[in-house]
Amino acid sequence: MIAYLDGTLAYKEPTYAIIDVKGVGYAVHISLATYSTLPGGGDKVKLFTHHIFREDAQLLYGFASGDEKTLFQDLISVSGVGPNTALMALSALSPSDLRMAILSENVRVVQSIKGVGAKTAQRIILELKDKMKKAGVIPDGPTYRQVAGANPVREEALAALMALGFQRPLAEKNVDSILQSADGADLSVEDVIRRALR
């Protein structure tokens, strides 16, 4: 699995770019948002990527930010939403606008994305709203924000504990109690995991 590409921008168009990594050119499908952040040809770039294997092709999708990549992966996890539709969504709306539309259950905005009908828009909202809330994304007026508890140390520690076989509720209880202790704010991810395993 290719997680990111770090190289030179050889070519770009609004829908794809070619990244030269030590003499190998990778064709990467991109959103308009990513296209607008890319520099001119010949400049160094780093794109986060999602690698899809199909019977007839291997496809790379590239993103200027980890946030955009995460939202793309959330979108393609929804039944009936393929990678091209997800890219179209990220081209039509910024990640923050799309998240806000989902969190506020604004079917009209989600449905305004080309290729997304009423049923698919409702499915996107239904399947992703709770997932975003669990990840700590909440509406905040016209935007969204991460709740205070959804800090990177907490999220990484939870992911590691669940990978080790802990059920999420137990992992959350342990991690939260550790982070709320007297020295919790100063702990690294490794420290939190070690304490949770005791």
Residue pairs with C-beta under 8 A, 6 or more apart in sequence:
1 51
2 26
2 49
2 51
2 60
3 48
3 49
4 46
4 47
4 48
4 49
5 19
5 21
5 26
5 28
5 45
5 46
5 47
5 49
5 60
5 62
6 21
6 44
6 45
6 46
7 19
7 20
7 21
7 22
7 26
7 44
7 45
8 19
8 20
8 21
8 42
8 43
8 44
8 45
9 17
9 18
9 19
9 20
9 38
9 39
9 40
9 41
9 42
9 43
9 44
9 45
10 18
10 19
10 20
10 25
10 41
10 42
11 17
11 18
11 41
12 18
12 30
12 35
12 38
12 41
13 35
14 32
14 35
15 29
15 30
15 35
15 87
16 27
16 28
16 29
16 30
17 27
17 28
17 30
17 34
17 35
17 38
17 45
17 47
17 62
18 25
18 26
18 27
18 28
19 25
19 26
19 28
19 45
19 47
19 62
20 26
26 60
27 60
28 47
28 49
28 60
28 61
28 62
29 59
29 60
29 61
29 62
29 83
29 87
30 38
30 47
30 61
30 62
30 63
30 87
31 63
31 68
31 87
31 90
31 91
32 90
32 91
33 64
33 68
33 90
33 91
33 94
33 95
34 47
34 62
34 63
34 64
34 68
34 90
37 64
38 45
38 64
39 45
47 62
47 63
47 64
48 62
48 63
48 64
48 65
48 66
48 68
48 69
49 60
49 61
49 62
49 63
49 69
50 60
50 61
50 63
50 69
50 72
50 73
50 83
51 58
51 59
51 60
51 61
52 58
52 59
52 60
52 61
52 83
59 83
61 72
61 83
61 87
63 69
63 72
63 90
65 95
67 95
68 90
68 95
71 90
71 95
71 98
71 99
72 83
72 86
72 87
72 90
74 128
74 131
74 132
75 81
75 85
75 86
75 89
75 90
75 124
75 128
76 82
76 83
76 86
77 127
78 120
78 123
78 124
78 127
78 128
79 123
79 127
80 119
80 120
80 123
81 116
81 120
81 123
81 124
84 115
85 113
85 115
85 116
85 120
88 113
88 114
88 115
88 116
89 98
89 110
89 113
89 116
90 98
92 112
92 113
92 114
93 101
93 109
93 113
96 143
96 144
97 109
98 110
99 132
99 137
99 144
100 106
100 139
100 142
100 143
100 144
101 109
101 110
102 110
102 124
102 125
102 128
102 129
102 132
103 129
103 132
103 133
103 137
103 138
103 139
103 144
104 139
105 125
105 129
107 118
107 121
107 122
107 125
110 116
110 121
110 124
110 125
111 117
111 118
111 120
111 121
113 121
116 124
135 150
135 155
136 146
136 147
136 149
136 150
136 155
137 144
137 145
137 146
137 147
137 150
138 144
138 145
138 146
138 147
149 176
151 179
153 179
153 187
153 188
153 189
153 192
154 175
154 176
154 179
154 192
156 189
157 171
157 175
157 189
157 192
157 193
157 196
158 168
158 171
158 172
158 175
160 189
160 193
161 171
161 174
161 175
161 193
161 196
162 168
162 171
164 197
166 174
166 196
171 196
174 195
174 196
175 192
175 196
178 184
178 187
178 192
178 195
178 196
179 185
179 187
179 192
187 195
